Amino acid sequence: MTDLDEYSRKARAWLAGHPAPADPSVSDARALMAQLYDAGYSGITWPAEYGGQGLTEAEERAFQQATRDVTLPINVFGIGLGMCGPTLVSIGSEEQKRRYLRPLLRGEEIWCQMFSEPGAGSDVASLQTRAVFDGEAWILNGQKVWTSVAQHADFGLIIARTDPEVPKHKGITMFVIDMHDPGVDVRPLRDMTGQSHFNEIFFDDVRIAPDQVVGEVNGGWSAAVTTLLHERVSIGMGSARTDRPAAYENVAATAREQRLLEDPIVVDRLVDLYLRERSFDLLNARMSQEVKAGIFPGARGSVIKLLLAELTLYSADVASEILGPETVAYDSEENGKIARALAWGPGMALGGGTNEIMRNIIGDRVLGLPREPQVDRDMPFRLLKVGTQKEAEA
């Protein structure tokens, strides 16, 4: 059994000896991932036979704790490490695991995940991107949107309609797709932070080999649920309070610098923010302990994701109240970070499933409440008037 105190001490020492560059590029992120892999800090819980370290969630959590006070500019790998890679570990073929997991862990290949479409956002099962088998390969045509890091990605997981004659949840298949295929057109979307966190992607007769099916043909909805479960756990449990510019420690420090702690209203808001963060941390710790014991959170990952989204919005709101006009007309880099956090807050309530969808999942799968009526659940997809199909009929 690993001595966690010694493991954490060594991790902190390694991190201290490998500071991140001031303005890291994607190339810097790739180099850092290779260093993390060589040091044994990439894929800590992933199976050793596929390039991981084969350790437990206890070591993973110890490393995450060691990184709380340092910057690891590897966000470009977040989708691959938190969603795509774990999906392949769970349901990928042996060949897929051996081909893709080690290069991902070493930072050699970046991954994205392509589910949402212009007419299928919250109702992902209404997707209309089509994949038709021509006897040798699957031919993919359609469009995806709101895809993170697609402009940098080498590979991605995509779900597409492969049988329109069955109900919408049953005619979907998941594939691995080469993002450098000439039929893939990635177009970055600039959001209100001024950056391009998301992309829209167009597919024109992209050929996908049969061995790139993930899971079963027409079993893509189950595969997508696997990815989404990993996504929500990754978003919620992978967060660190000090990574957020509007976290309590940062907002309180700003209030102290501006001599605002004598204002009882400011103090009240800071106390409320602290309590919300502390509650989130305790629930996060509880679920982490369950994971260590081999209990996967499942649908309860939506609780963590919902709480993080609400906390992100609330902390940005508190920060803007304390900073006032400087939130948007800032004169320091630190205040600029909070301004960007304010602009990014709504994105956290949308990405990975909206807050409303999270509440539906919690009510249905965690609390056992009656499901909302779905009259289209058993109808063949081709008969549904959904998304852009509805627009075409108008």
PAKEMI-431835 format. One line per 10 residues: their letters; for each residue x, y, z of C-alpha. Coordinates in steps of 0.5 Angstrom, whole numbers, padded with zeros to 4 digits. Example, Ala and Ser with C-alpha at 12.3 -4.5 7.8 and 13.67 -1.06 7.14 Angstrom:
BEGIN
AS) 0025,-0009,0016  0027,-0002,0014
//
This chain:
BEGIN
MTDLDEYSRK) 0000,0000,0000  0002,0007,-0002  0005,0012,0004  0000,0017,0002  0004,0023,0006  0010,0021,0002  0007,0020,-0004  0004,0027,-0003  0011,0030,-0001  0014,0027,-0007
ARAWLAGHPA) 0009,0030,-0012  0009,0037,-0008  0017,0037,-0009  0016,0035,-0017  0011,0040,-0018  0016,0046,-0015  0021,0043,-0019  0017,0044,-0025  0014,0051,-0025  0009,0052,-0031
PADPSVSDAR) 0011,0058,-0036  0008,0065,-0035  0004,0064,-0042  0003,0057,-0044  0002,0055,-0051  -0001,0048,-0053  0006,0046,-0054  0008,0047,-0047  0002,0043,-0045  0004,0037,-0049
ALMAQLYDAG) 0011,0038,-0046  0008,0038,-0039  0004,0032,-0040  0010,0028,-0042  0014,0030,-0036  0008,0028,-0032  0007,0022,-0035  0015,0020,-0034  0014,0022,-0027  0008,0018,-0026
YSGITWPAEY) 0003,0023,-0025  -0001,0022,-0031  -0006,0017,-0031  -0005,0015,-0024  -0012,0011,-0023  -0012,0008,-0031  -0010,0001,-0032  -0002,0000,-0032  -0003,-0005,-0039  -0005,0001,-0043
GGQGLTEAEE) 0000,0006,-0040  -0003,0008,-0033  0000,0008,-0026  -0005,0003,-0024  -0006,0006,-0017  -0012,0008,-0013  -0017,0014,-0012  -0013,0015,-0006  -0006,0017,-0010  -0010,0021,-0015
RAFQQATRDV) -0014,0025,-0009  -0007,0026,-0006  -0004,0029,-0013  -0010,0033,-0014  -0009,0036,-0007  -0002,0037,-0008  -0004,0041,-0014  -0008,0046,-0011  -0003,0052,-0010  0000,0051,-0017
TLPINVFGIG) -0002,0052,-0024  -0002,0046,-0029  -0004,0049,-0036  -0006,0042,-0038  -0014,0044,-0039  -0013,0043,-0047  -0013,0035,-0045  -0019,0036,-0040  -0024,0033,-0044  -0019,0027,-0046
LGMCGPTLVS) -0017,0025,-0039  -0024,0027,-0036  -0029,0024,-0041  -0026,0021,-0047  -0020,0017,-0044  -0025,0014,-0039  -0030,0012,-0044  -0025,0008,-0048  -0023,0005,-0041  -0030,0003,-0039
IGSEEQKRRY) -0032,0000,-0046  -0027,0001,-0052  -0024,-0005,-0055  -0018,-0008,-0053  -0015,-0005,-0060  -0017,0002,-0058  -0015,0002,-0051  -0008,0000,-0054  -0008,0005,-0059  -0010,0011,-0056
LRPLLRGEEI) -0010,0011,-0048  -0002,0012,-0048  -0001,0017,-0053  -0007,0021,-0049  -0003,0020,-0042  0003,0023,-0045  0000,0029,-0049  0002,0026,-0056  -0006,0027,-0058  -0011,0032,-0056
WCQMFSEPGA) -0018,0029,-0055  -0025,0033,-0056  -0032,0030,-0055  -0038,0032,-0060  -0045,0031,-0058  -0049,0037,-0058  -0052,0040,-0065  -0056,0046,-0067  -0062,0042,-0066  -0060,0037,-0061
GSDVASLQTR) -0057,0041,-0054  -0061,0039,-0048  -0065,0033,-0052  -0058,0030,-0055  -0062,0024,-0057  -0065,0028,-0062  -0059,0029,-0066  -0059,0028,-0074  -0051,0028,-0076  -0052,0021,-0080
AVFDGEAWIL) -0047,0016,-0081  -0049,0011,-0086  -0045,0004,-0087  -0043,0003,-0095  -0040,-0004,-0094  -0033,-0002,-0092  -0034,0004,-0088  -0039,0009,-0084  -0040,0015,-0088  -0041,0021,-0083
NGQKVWTSVA) -0045,0028,-0085  -0047,0033,-0081  -0046,0038,-0076  -0044,0039,-0068  -0043,0045,-0064  -0041,0048,-0057  -0035,0043,-0058  -0029,0045,-0053  -0022,0044,-0055  -0024,0042,-0062
QHADFGLIIA) -0019,0047,-0066  -0013,0043,-0062  -0016,0036,-0062  -0013,0030,-0066  -0018,0025,-0064  -0025,0026,-0062  -0031,0021,-0059  -0038,0023,-0064  -0045,0020,-0063  -0049,0020,-0070
RTDPEVPKHK) -0055,0017,-0072  -0054,0010,-0075  -0062,0008,-0076  -0067,0013,-0076  -0073,0007,-0076  -0072,0006,-0069  -0074,0010,-0063  -0069,0016,-0062  -0065,0013,-0056  -0064,0006,-0060
GITMFVIDMH) -0061,0008,-0067  -0055,0012,-0065  -0047,0010,-0065  -0041,0012,-0062  -0035,0013,-0066  -0027,0015,-0065  -0026,0020,-0071  -0020,0023,-0074  -0020,0031,-0073  -0015,0032,-0078
DPGVDVRPLR) -0019,0028,-0084  -0020,0033,-0090  -0028,0032,-0089  -0028,0035,-0082  -0028,0043,-0082  -0027,0046,-0075  -0030,0053,-0074  -0028,0057,-0067  -0034,0061,-0064  -0032,0067,-0060
DMTGQSHFNE) -0036,0068,-0053  -0037,0074,-0049  -0030,0072,-0045  -0027,0074,-0052  -0024,0067,-0052  -0026,0061,-0057  -0027,0056,-0052  -0032,0053,-0056  -0033,0051,-0064  -0038,0049,-0069
IFFDDVRIAP) -0036,0043,-0073  -0038,0041,-0080  -0037,0034,-0083  -0037,0032,-0090  -0037,0025,-0093  -0032,0023,-0087  -0030,0016,-0087  -0030,0012,-0081  -0027,0005,-0081  -0031,-0001,-0077
DQVVGEVNGG) -0026,-0002,-0072  -0027,0005,-0069  -0034,0004,-0067  -0034,0005,-0059  -0039,0000,-0056  -0044,-0003,-0060  -0047,-0001,-0067  -0054,0003,-0065  -0051,0002,-0058  -0049,0009,-0058
WSAAVTTLLH) -0054,0012,-0053  -0051,0008,-0047  -0044,0009,-0049  -0046,0017,-0049  -0049,0016,-0042  -0042,0013,-0040  -0038,0019,-0042  -0043,0024,-0039  -0043,0020,-0032  -0035,0021,-0033
ERVSIGMGSA) -0036,0028,-0035  -0040,0031,-0029  -0036,0027,-0024  -0030,0030,-0028  -0032,0037,-0028  -0035,0037,-0021  -0030,0033,-0017  -0024,0035,-0021  -0025,0043,-0019  -0020,0046,-0014
RTDRPAAYEN) -0023,0052,-0010  -0017,0056,-0011  -0017,0055,-0019  -0023,0060,-0019  -0021,0067,-0019  -0028,0069,-0016  -0026,0064,-0010  -0027,0066,-0003  -0020,0066,-0002  -0019,0071,-0007
VAATAREQRL) -0025,0075,-0006  -0024,0076,0001  -0017,0078,0000  -0019,0083,-0005  -0024,0086,0000  -0019,0086,0005  -0014,0090,0001  -0020,0095,-0001  -0022,0096,0007  -0029,0093,0006
LEDPIVVDRL) -0029,0088,0012  -0032,0093,0016  -0038,0093,0012  -0043,0088,0015  -0046,0087,0008  -0040,0085,0005  -0038,0080,0011  -0045,0077,0011  -0044,0076,0003  -0037,0073,0004
VDLYLRERSF) -0039,0068,0010  -0045,0066,0005  -0040,0064,0000  -0035,0061,0005  -0040,0056,0007  -0043,0055,0000  -0035,0053,-0002  -0034,0049,0005  -0041,0045,0003  -0039,0044,-0004
DLLNARMSQE) -0032,0041,-0001  -0035,0037,0004  -0039,0033,-0001  -0034,0033,-0006  -0029,0029,-0001  -0035,0025,0001  -0036,0022,-0006  -0028,0022,-0007  -0028,0017,-0001  -0034,0013,-0004
VKAGIFPGAR) -0030,0013,-0011  -0024,0010,-0007  -0028,0005,-0004  -0030,0003,-0011  -0037,0006,-0011  -0038,0010,-0017  -0042,0016,-0016  -0047,0015,-0022  -0052,0020,-0023  -0050,0023,-0017
GSVIKLLLAE) -0045,0026,-0021  -0050,0031,-0023  -0051,0034,-0016  -0043,0036,-0016  -0044,0039,-0023  -0050,0043,-0021  -0047,0045,-0014  -0041,0047,-0018  -0045,0051,-0023  -0049,0055,-0018
LTLYSADVAS) -0043,0056,-0014  -0039,0059,-0020  -0045,0064,-0021  -0046,0066,-0014  -0038,0067,-0013  -0038,0071,-0019  -0044,0075,-0017  -0041,0076,-0010  -0034,0079,-0013  -0038,0084,-0018
EILGPETVAY) -0041,0087,-0012  -0035,0088,-0008  -0031,0090,-0014  -0036,0094,-0016  -0035,0098,-0023  -0028,0095,-0023  -0031,0088,-0025  -0031,0091,-0032  -0027,0097,-0032  -0021,0094,-0028
DSEENGKIAR) -0014,0097,-0027  -0010,0090,-0025  -0009,0083,-0028  -0013,0080,-0022  -0019,0084,-0023  -0019,0082,-0030  -0019,0075,-0028  -0025,0076,-0024  -0028,0080,-0030  -0027,0074,-0034
ALAWGPGMAL) -0030,0069,-0029  -0036,0073,-0029  -0037,0073,-0036  -0035,0065,-0036  -0040,0064,-0030  -0046,0062,-0035  -0042,0057,-0039  -0041,0053,-0033  -0049,0053,-0032  -0049,0050,-0039
GGGTNEIMRN) -0043,0046,-0041  -0044,0039,-0039  -0051,0039,-0039  -0055,0045,-0037  -0057,0046,-0029  -0065,0044,-0031  -0062,0038,-0034  -0058,0036,-0028  -0064,0038,-0024  -0068,0033,-0028
IIGDRVLGLP) -0063,0027,-0027  -0063,0028,-0020  -0070,0028,-0019  -0071,0022,-0024  -0065,0018,-0022  -0063,0020,-0015  -0069,0022,-0012  -0074,0017,-0015  -0079,0022,-0017  -0084,0021,-0023
REPQVDRDMP) -0081,0022,-0030  -0083,0027,-0034  -0088,0025,-0040  -0084,0023,-0046  -0089,0021,-0052  -0084,0021,-0057  -0080,0016,-0053  -0082,0009,-0057  -0083,0013,-0064  -0079,0011,-0070
FRLLKVGTQK) -0074,0017,-0070  -0076,0019,-0078  -0083,0020,-0075  -0081,0026,-0070  -0081,0033,-0071  -0075,0035,-0067  -0069,0040,-0068  -0068,0042,-0075  -0073,0036,-0078  -0078,0040,-0075
EAEA) -0075,0047,-0078  -0075,0043,-0085  -0083,0041,-0084  -0085,0049,-0083
//
